[in-house]
Amino acid sequence: QGRPILKPESFAELDRLVAIMNENPTMEIEIGGHTDNNGREASLIALSHDRVGTVKTYMMEKGIDTRRITGKGYGPSKPLVKNDTEEHRRMNRRVEFKVIKK
């Protein structure tokens, strides 16, 4: 929590996304970074931006042109579930992908 570090269990999913983007060379995505609501809002928004940057760097290192990737840090503004338990806060700390051009 509180750090923009990729977990080892994320690599397979990210590699799958890289493969999909390699198979679809005109595809563009938006990466959305999210946090739970623990902390100052400005810090959480910065953390969500850092999460986006970490994923974008990983994909660039795998050969994806960063011009095909946009990103936005949403901070705590779009929770999946209430931040009422540690499990729920963990669910809200995430990065999501949206196809913006096929």
C-alpha positions in Angstrom: 0.0 0.0 0.0 1.1 3.5 -0.7 3.8 2.6 -3.3 3.6 2.3 -7.1 5.3 -1.1 -7.3 4.2 -3.8 -9.6 3.5 -7.1 -7.9 4.8 -10.3 -9.4 1.2 -11.5 -9.9 0.6 -8.5 -12.2 3.3 -9.5 -14.8 1.2 -12.2 -16.5 -1.8 -9.9 -17.0 0.5 -7.0 -18.2 2.3 -9.4 -20.6 -1.1 -10.5 -22.0 -2.0 -6.9 -22.6 1.4 -6.3 -24.3 0.7 -9.3 -26.6 -2.8 -8.0 -27.4 -1.3 -4.6 -28.3 1.4 -6.2 -30.4 -1.4 -8.2 -32.3 -3.4 -5.0 -32.8 -0.8 -2.3 -33.8 -3.4 0.6 -34.0 -4.9 -0.1 -30.6 -4.5 2.6 -28.0 -5.4 2.3 -24.3 -6.0 4.5 -21.3 -4.5 3.3 -18.0 -6.5 4.4 -14.9 -4.8 4.5 -11.6 -6.9 4.2 -8.4 -6.3 4.2 -4.6 -8.3 3.6 -1.5 -9.3 6.6 0.6 -6.6 6.4 3.3 -4.6 9.6 3.3 -4.6 13.1 2.0 -6.4 13.5 -1.3 -3.4 15.2 -3.0 -1.1 12.4 -2.0 -3.6 9.8 -3.2 -3.9 11.5 -6.6 -0.2 11.6 -6.9 0.1 7.9 -6.0 -2.5 7.0 -8.6 -0.5 9.0 -11.3 2.6 7.1 -10.2 0.8 3.8 -10.6 -0.1 4.8 -14.1 3.6 5.7 -14.8 4.9 2.4 -13.4 2.6 0.4 -15.7 3.4 2.7 -18.7 7.1 2.2 -18.1 6.7 -1.6 -17.9 4.9 -1.6 -21.2 7.4 0.6 -22.9 10.2 -1.7 -21.7 8.3 -4.5 -23.4 8.3 -2.6 -26.7 5.0 -0.8 -26.7 5.2 2.8 -28.1 4.1 5.1 -25.2 2.2 7.3 -27.7 -0.3 4.5 -27.7 -0.9 4.8 -24.0 -2.6 7.6 -22.1 -3.2 7.6 -18.4 -5.1 9.3 -15.7 -4.7 9.1 -11.9 -8.2 9.0 -10.3 -7.0 8.8 -6.7 -9.9 7.6 -4.4 -12.7 9.1 -6.6 -13.8 5.8 -8.3 -13.9 3.1 -5.7 -15.2 -0.4 -6.7 -16.5 -1.0 -3.2 -16.8 0.9 0.1 -13.4 1.5 1.8 -14.8 -0.1 5.0 -12.5 -3.1 5.4 -8.9 -3.9 4.5 -10.1 -6.3 1.8 -12.2 -3.6 0.3 -9.4 -1.0 0.4 -7.2 -3.6 -1.3 -9.8 -4.0 -4.1 -9.8 -0.2 -4.6 -6.1 0.0 -5.0 -5.8 -1.0 -8.7 -4.9 -0.1 -12.2 -7.5 -0.5 -15.0 -7.2 -0.5 -18.8 -9.7 0.9 -21.2 -9.4 0.5 -25.0 -9.8 4.0 -26.5 -8.9 3.0 -30.1 -9.0 -0.4 -31.8 
